[in-house]
């Protein structure tokens, strides 16, 4: 038997929708979550594809996440759009706030979208790509759980704290990046621990704060940020902007709230949108051309733009569908029972 | 003879002011530049202290920088404050735009300050600290000259592209960082080349794009960003936000414009200000307290906050004055003749 099965993107979407609604999620939420799960699978970000359904359903069944929460929009200041997710997943809250964010960015030049009280499990690139699709520049960040030590420390304070950015291009895919400010995903360390394999230096410190190649010692210690003191500074900035500034939980607060349940982190998210048309006025076309010159200077020397691999996968998946591990497919089928 | 001489901060400021005005700089510009040079010397950022006077005067004498340019403020959209520096140094333009930036941030929640057509030589931390002094959160970035290769490349595309951030604290100094997205300053590689010393791996690639420890080969090749593909992505973001978005030169454009003259880079700068009072409303105090908890979790485990060394130097300098190399002092005296 072939260990993988082929699904069209419509089938991926339908499968995700069925699994979520069968587990009591409201139609609006299920549509929003199935959308990003399909995007993740399509771009071959496997950990953010159908695999995530297992975690979503676990979170729903635990009763922590409200699958029917109705997001509430407010506007505490002209350039701040705030959406209270009311303990639902972040994605419907994002969809609810996005049109007003874009409208305010077009009106004011820059605007912020604050999502509060949300459970967050998804990558940020679909969110900044959605902003770029509107011809705007997007920036997004969020804390997670406090697994990552500050530089020079030994105890987790920061989350894996992703930062994502998208720049709209007149033709083709936007310029997009989305990276964790931790050196590596926690799952990679867990995988090495299970396989009794050493981890590279730079991923983690042990409980005494000493750099370690022992995956078990790493899990008992703390992860490191990427890029030394610079990555550590960025991780702190994300705690401040997407935690303290928006009145939501930092990664340490969120981990304390979870109290070992292992649910998706409850916290907030900050997105910014900039309108190039307002910044550049009559110089919009030459400004966008300047960006194209930058991209050409990168690709012209054989270097790659971020997200290129993802965009290539997207093209393949739209043409040929995606291949799913049969065991995963069966696990998802079991969620429908 | 003691190789160093002691100066009070007032004396540093007066010396800088005299050197600049003696070389034809207008009083407003000289005051703004002398201010940040004094701050740099005070905080023992020696390359941004009195030493910078030599470069400033060289730029003035070359005729490239207009020492009398009157910055012009406009507001193309409610949340965008734009200052055209008209080929003067950036600092008077910044001072001119800062009050309106803060006013708009307080009014709207978030606002942007765009500085265009400026010559830039100063660190960004005094700028974001000035925003934090107003109780606002500041973020600043600027391109420079295209010395830094994208990850996987061999040719300079990015500048050293600093990113600076400041968070206001109810008591004491703000939380501040200011780092280059290059792995190291270009001057450090030049220094190693002069001393025929090898450089660490990770600083630079040779002309073929291979990692090198040979400082000469590095200068013929290109510098690297910090943090691999993540640092490279950040450097690109800064070119886009503080170059293309604001209708000003990228690092490659700026280097082409300089055409080997070695003046300070001509380009633009983007600053953002966020008002915690507008984001947090009635929850301002608990939001700021959440940030304090974060800082306590960092320092409580023996790790340091960024800029701590600078703040310690500041305290020393305000008490004891600063020590200046006698040769530098004489070089500056020579500028007064």
Interface residues (C-beta under 8 A of the other chain):
Chain A: X76 X77 X78 X79 X80 X107 X108 X109 X110 X111 X112 X114 X137 X149 X150 X151 X152 X153 X154 X155 X157 X165 X167 X175 X177 X179 X181 X209 X226 X227 X228 X229 X230 X231 X233 X236 X237 X239 X240 X241 X243 X244 X245 X246 X247 X250 X252 X253 X272 X274 X275 X276 X278 X279 X280 X281 X283 X286 X287 X288 X290 X291 X293 X294 X297 X298 X301 X302 X303 X304 X306
Chain B: X76 X77 X78 X79 X80 X107 X108 X109 X110 X111 X112 X114 X137 X149 X150 X151 X152 X153 X154 X155 X157 X165 X167 X175 X177 X179 X181 X209 X226 X227 X228 X229 X230 X231 X233 X236 X237 X239 X240 X241 X243 X244 X245 X246 X247 X250 X252 X253 X272 X274 X275 X276 X278 X279 X280 X281 X283 X286 X287 X288 X290 X291 X293 X294 X297 X298 X301 X302 X303 X304 X306
